[in-house]
């Protein structure tokens, strides 16, 4: 039913992503993890220290992409060397379009700002982060889960049993 992400599958291929059964709500599956950068992974344009290791672990299972307007111009340098892709976008519509193009394989989207609204709505699982830079309050209405810190969101994906406990009906 659930699993803890631990090791890269043989051959260097990505794992199954997320595949859990939520009692009363059905199956939740996703191969893609799409994240906002500023205010979500970073504070004032600087990657939060505990995030890199978690992203590396999650990249063993998910195709990880950071979609960002890159307000501070630091995303590329901050994320260099991590097993993920950085995609610079201009608007929330661009983020939504990015998620919709991957929606057949399932997407977990994580963000905090107004330009993340459409992205979270389009995802199989939207997680809103209320971090040090705040959160657009409209995200609370469209996200399936709201967490205090990005580490909390990533930890839910690293141990999907915790997702089951949160989402069961």
C-alpha contacts under 8 A as a table, 3 or more apart, distances in Angstrom:
res1	aa1	res2	aa2	distance
1	X	19	X	7.75
1	X	20	X	5.53
1	X	21	X	6.14
2	X	19	X	7.11
2	X	20	X	5.43
2	X	21	X	7.70
2	X	159	X	7.93
2	X	160	X	5.86
2	X	161	X	5.81
3	X	159	X	6.52
3	X	160	X	6.24
3	X	161	X	7.18
4	X	158	X	5.73
4	X	159	X	4.75
4	X	160	X	6.64
5	X	57	X	7.15
5	X	58	X	7.19
5	X	60	X	7.80
5	X	61	X	7.16
5	X	158	X	5.46
5	X	159	X	6.91
6	X	57	X	7.06
7	X	57	X	7.81
7	X	60	X	6.77
8	X	12	X	6.50
8	X	13	X	7.32
8	X	14	X	6.93
8	X	15	X	6.94
8	X	60	X	4.83
8	X	61	X	7.16
9	X	12	X	6.12
9	X	13	X	5.96
9	X	14	X	6.50
9	X	15	X	5.87
9	X	60	X	7.30
10	X	13	X	6.62
13	X	60	X	7.81
14	X	17	X	7.66
14	X	59	X	7.27
14	X	60	X	5.40
14	X	61	X	4.96
14	X	62	X	6.21
14	X	63	X	7.14
15	X	60	X	6.12
15	X	61	X	3.99
15	X	62	X	6.63
16	X	19	X	7.15
16	X	30	X	7.97
16	X	31	X	6.36
16	X	61	X	5.70
16	X	62	X	7.12
17	X	29	X	7.41
17	X	30	X	5.65
17	X	31	X	4.45
17	X	32	X	6.99
17	X	61	X	4.54
17	X	62	X	4.65
17	X	63	X	7.90
18	X	28	X	7.21
18	X	29	X	5.13
18	X	30	X	5.00
18	X	31	X	6.43
18	X	61	X	7.74
18	X	62	X	7.79
18	X	157	X	7.52
18	X	160	X	7.57
19	X	27	X	7.11
19	X	28	X	5.70
19	X	29	X	4.38
19	X	30	X	6.71
20	X	27	X	5.76
20	X	28	X	5.37
20	X	29	X	6.59
20	X	160	X	7.17
20	X	164	X	7.47
21	X	25	X	7.71
21	X	26	X	5.54
21	X	27	X	4.29
21	X	28	X	6.10
21	X	164	X	7.35
22	X	25	X	5.22
22	X	26	X	5.22
22	X	27	X	5.93
22	X	28	X	6.97
22	X	164	X	5.37
22	X	167	X	6.54
22	X	168	X	5.34
22	X	169	X	7.91
23	X	26	X	6.34
23	X	164	X	7.50
23	X	168	X	5.11
23	X	169	X	6.41
24	X	168	X	6.11
24	X	169	X	5.09
25	X	167	X	7.82
25	X	168	X	6.56
25	X	169	X	6.45
28	X	124	X	7.32
28	X	125	X	8.00
29	X	105	X	7.71
29	X	106	X	5.81
29	X	107	X	7.89
29	X	124	X	7.52
30	X	33	X	7.67
30	X	62	X	7.93
30	X	105	X	5.93
30	X	106	X	3.74
30	X	107	X	4.88
30	X	108	X	6.30
30	X	124	X	7.08
31	X	61	X	7.53
31	X	62	X	5.21
31	X	63	X	6.30
31	X	105	X	5.64
31	X	106	X	5.57
31	X	107	X	6.24
32	X	62	X	5.24
32	X	63	X	4.79
32	X	64	X	6.03
32	X	65	X	7.71
32	X	102	X	7.32
32	X	105	X	7.24
32	X	106	X	6.26
32	X	107	X	4.68
32	X	108	X	6.22
33	X	62	X	5.98
33	X	63	X	6.06
33	X	64	X	4.79
33	X	65	X	6.32
33	X	107	X	5.79
33	X	108	X	4.89
33	X	109	X	5.99
33	X	110	X	7.95
34	X	64	X	5.99
34	X	65	X	4.93
34	X	66	X	5.72
34	X	67	X	6.79
34	X	99	X	7.47
34	X	107	X	6.94
34	X	108	X	6.18
34	X	109	X	4.75
34	X	110	X	6.43
35	X	40	X	7.59
35	X	41	X	7.68
35	X	64	X	7.83
35	X	65	X	6.34
35	X	66	X	4.71
35	X	67	X	6.05
35	X	109	X	5.74
35	X	110	X	4.86
35	X	111	X	6.09
36	X	39	X	7.72
36	X	40	X	5.77
36	X	41	X	6.78
36	X	66	X	5.69
36	X	67	X	5.40
36	X	68	X	5.56
36	X	110	X	6.33
36	X	111	X	5.01
36	X	112	X	7.47
36	X	116	X	7.36
37	X	40	X	5.34
37	X	41	X	4.84
37	X	42	X	5.73
37	X	45	X	7.89
37	X	66	X	6.37
37	X	67	X	6.94
37	X	68	X	5.66
37	X	70	X	7.23
37	X	75	X	6.90
37	X	111	X	7.83
38	X	41	X	6.17
38	X	42	X	4.93
38	X	43	X	6.25
38	X	44	X	6.93
38	X	45	X	5.78
38	X	68	X	7.38
38	X	70	X	6.96
38	X	71	X	7.29
38	X	72	X	7.98
39	X	42	X	5.37
39	X	43	X	5.42
39	X	44	X	7.33
39	X	45	X	7.92
39	X	111	X	7.81
39	X	112	X	6.27
39	X	113	X	7.40
39	X	131	X	6.66
39	X	132	X	7.22
39	X	133	X	5.31
39	X	134	X	7.25
40	X	43	X	7.47
40	X	110	X	7.51
40	X	111	X	5.58
40	X	112	X	5.75
40	X	129	X	6.32
40	X	131	X	6.89
40	X	149	X	7.94
40	X	150	X	6.14
41	X	47	X	5.81
41	X	48	X	6.17
41	X	51	X	6.98
41	X	150	X	6.30
42	X	45	X	5.38
42	X	46	X	4.89
42	X	47	X	4.12
42	X	48	X	5.27
43	X	46	X	5.27
43	X	47	X	6.55
43	X	48	X	6.66
43	X	132	X	7.09
43	X	133	X	6.83
44	X	72	X	7.33
45	X	70	X	7.99
45	X	71	X	7.64
45	X	72	X	5.35
45	X	73	X	7.47
45	X	74	X	5.79
45	X	75	X	7.09
46	X	74	X	7.17
46	X	78	X	6.75
47	X	51	X	7.22
47	X	52	X	7.94
47	X	78	X	5.99
47	X	79	X	7.60
48	X	51	X	5.66
48	X	52	X	7.85
49	X	52	X	6.74
50	X	53	X	6.48
50	X	54	X	7.23
50	X	151	X	7.18
51	X	54	X	5.35
51	X	55	X	6.21
51	X	150	X	7.58
51	X	151	X	6.47
52	X	55	X	5.17
52	X	56	X	6.22
52	X	79	X	7.99
52	X	82	X	7.17
53	X	56	X	5.11
53	X	57	X	6.36
54	X	57	X	5.13
54	X	58	X	6.17
54	X	151	X	7.82
54	X	154	X	6.63
54	X	155	X	7.66
54	X	158	X	7.99
55	X	58	X	5.03
55	X	59	X	6.03
55	X	64	X	7.89
55	X	82	X	7.57
55	X	83	X	7.78
55	X	154	X	7.68
56	X	59	X	5.16
56	X	60	X	6.95
56	X	82	X	6.41
56	X	83	X	6.14
57	X	60	X	5.58
57	X	61	X	7.67
57	X	158	X	7.83
58	X	61	X	5.51
58	X	62	X	5.94
58	X	64	X	7.66
58	X	154	X	7.99
58	X	157	X	7.66
58	X	158	X	6.83
59	X	62	X	5.00
59	X	63	X	6.10
59	X	64	X	5.87
59	X	83	X	6.14
59	X	84	X	6.92
63	X	84	X	7.17
64	X	83	X	7.57
64	X	84	X	5.00
64	X	85	X	6.46
65	X	84	X	5.56
65	X	85	X	4.69
65	X	86	X	5.71
65	X	87	X	7.01
66	X	84	X	7.40
66	X	85	X	6.23
66	X	86	X	4.79
66	X	87	X	6.05
67	X	86	X	6.09
67	X	87	X	4.79
67	X	88	X	5.78
67	X	89	X	6.42
67	X	95	X	6.61
68	X	71	X	7.99
68	X	75	X	7.80
68	X	86	X	7.64
68	X	87	X	6.41
68	X	88	X	5.02
68	X	89	X	5.62
68	X	90	X	7.69
69	X	88	X	5.53
69	X	89	X	5.08
69	X	90	X	5.30
69	X	91	X	7.19
70	X	73	X	5.03
70	X	74	X	6.68
70	X	75	X	6.01
70	X	88	X	6.69
72	X	75	X	7.75
73	X	76	X	7.70
74	X	77	X	5.61
74	X	78	X	5.92
75	X	78	X	5.12
75	X	79	X	5.99
75	X	86	X	7.60
76	X	79	X	5.41
76	X	80	X	5.90
76	X	86	X	6.80
77	X	80	X	5.21
79	X	82	X	5.77
79	X	86	X	7.92
89	X	94	X	5.95
89	X	95	X	6.84
90	X	94	X	6.50
91	X	94	X	5.16
91	X	95	X	6.65
91	X	115	X	6.25
92	X	95	X	5.02
92	X	96	X	6.19
92	X	114	X	7.57
92	X	115	X	4.05
92	X	116	X	5.80
92	X	117	X	7.07
92	X	118	X	6.18
92	X	119	X	6.98
93	X	96	X	4.98
93	X	97	X	6.08
93	X	115	X	7.75
93	X	118	X	6.67
93	X	119	X	7.82
94	X	97	X	5.07
94	X	98	X	6.18
95	X	98	X	5.07
95	X	99	X	6.40
95	X	115	X	7.72
95	X	116	X	7.06
95	X	118	X	7.24
95	X	119	X	5.48
96	X	99	X	5.20
96	X	100	X	6.12
96	X	116	X	7.94
96	X	118	X	5.17
96	X	119	X	4.22
96	X	120	X	7.84
96	X	122	X	6.32
97	X	100	X	5.04
97	X	101	X	6.19
97	X	119	X	7.84
98	X	101	X	5.44
98	X	102	X	6.93
99	X	102	X	5.33
99	X	103	X	6.02
99	X	107	X	6.72
99	X	109	X	7.95
99	X	119	X	6.27
99	X	122	X	6.48
99	X	123	X	6.48
100	X	103	X	4.88
100	X	122	X	6.31
100	X	123	X	7.57
101	X	104	X	7.70
102	X	105	X	5.90
102	X	106	X	6.57
102	X	107	X	6.78
103	X	106	X	4.70
103	X	107	X	5.85
103	X	122	X	7.75
103	X	123	X	6.85
103	X	124	X	7.46
106	X	123	X	7.11
106	X	124	X	5.79
107	X	123	X	5.10
107	X	124	X	5.38
107	X	125	X	6.63
108	X	123	X	5.79
108	X	124	X	6.00
108	X	125	X	4.77
108	X	126	X	5.92
108	X	127	X	7.60
109	X	119	X	6.64
109	X	120	X	5.55
109	X	123	X	5.89
109	X	124	X	7.98
109	X	125	X	6.35
109	X	126	X	4.93
109	X	127	X	6.21
110	X	116	X	7.99
110	X	120	X	6.90
110	X	126	X	5.96
110	X	127	X	4.76
110	X	128	X	5.80
110	X	129	X	7.12
110	X	153	X	7.77
111	X	116	X	5.60
111	X	120	X	7.45
111	X	127	X	6.69
111	X	128	X	5.27
111	X	129	X	5.95
112	X	116	X	6.48
112	X	128	X	5.46
112	X	129	X	5.07
112	X	130	X	6.45
112	X	131	X	7.70
112	X	134	X	7.14
112	X	135	X	4.74
112	X	136	X	6.33
112	X	139	X	7.24
113	X	116	X	5.32
113	X	117	X	7.21
113	X	135	X	5.63
113	X	136	X	5.16
113	X	139	X	7.69
114	X	117	X	5.67
114	X	135	X	7.98
114	X	136	X	5.49
114	X	138	X	7.64
114	X	139	X	7.58
115	X	118	X	7.13
115	X	119	X	7.89
116	X	119	X	5.14
116	X	120	X	6.19
116	X	139	X	7.83
117	X	120	X	5.43
117	X	121	X	6.31
117	X	138	X	7.38
117	X	139	X	5.90
117	X	142	X	7.24
118	X	121	X	5.10
118	X	122	X	6.14
119	X	122	X	5.25
119	X	123	X	6.35
119	X	126	X	7.85
120	X	123	X	5.28
120	X	125	X	7.19
120	X	126	X	4.41
120	X	127	X	6.97
120	X	128	X	7.91
120	X	139	X	7.85
120	X	142	X	6.80
120	X	143	X	6.15
121	X	126	X	6.64
121	X	142	X	5.84
121	X	143	X	7.00
123	X	126	X	5.74
125	X	143	X	7.48
125	X	144	X	6.37
126	X	142	X	7.49
126	X	143	X	4.71
126	X	144	X	5.53
126	X	145	X	6.74
127	X	143	X	5.30
127	X	144	X	6.10
127	X	145	X	4.88
127	X	146	X	5.71
127	X	147	X	7.36
127	X	153	X	6.95
128	X	135	X	7.57
128	X	139	X	6.18
128	X	140	X	6.83
128	X	143	X	5.84
128	X	145	X	6.33
128	X	146	X	4.68
128	X	147	X	6.31
129	X	135	X	6.57
129	X	146	X	5.90
129	X	147	X	5.10
129	X	148	X	5.76
129	X	149	X	5.79
129	X	150	X	6.08
129	X	153	X	7.50
130	X	133	X	7.61
130	X	134	X	5.29
130	X	135	X	4.94
130	X	146	X	7.16
130	X	147	X	6.11
130	X	148	X	4.81
130	X	149	X	6.27
131	X	134	X	5.20
131	X	135	X	6.89
131	X	148	X	5.73
131	X	149	X	5.23
131	X	150	X	7.32
135	X	139	X	7.32
136	X	139	X	5.80
136	X	140	X	7.94
137	X	140	X	5.70
137	X	141	X	7.69
138	X	141	X	5.53
138	X	142	X	7.01
139	X	142	X	5.27
139	X	143	X	5.75
140	X	143	X	5.53
140	X	145	X	7.86
140	X	146	X	6.52
143	X	146	X	6.64
144	X	167	X	7.82
145	X	166	X	7.92
147	X	150	X	7.35
147	X	152	X	6.23
147	X	153	X	6.28
148	X	152	X	6.90
149	X	152	X	5.38
149	X	153	X	6.88
150	X	153	X	5.11
150	X	154	X	6.25
151	X	154	X	5.18
151	X	155	X	5.98
152	X	155	X	5.12
152	X	156	X	6.36
153	X	156	X	5.28
153	X	157	X	6.84
154	X	157	X	5.23
154	X	158	X	6.31
155	X	158	X	4.84
155	X	159	X	6.24
156	X	159	X	5.35
156	X	160	X	5.75
156	X	161	X	7.84
156	X	162	X	5.66
156	X	163	X	5.76
157	X	160	X	5.28
157	X	163	X	7.32
159	X	162	X	5.94
159	X	163	X	7.56
160	X	163	X	4.96
160	X	164	X	6.46
161	X	164	X	5.01
161	X	165	X	6.35
162	X	165	X	5.07
162	X	166	X	6.34
163	X	166	X	5.08
163	X	167	X	5.99
164	X	167	X	5.29
164	X	168	X	5.65
165	X	168	X	5.80
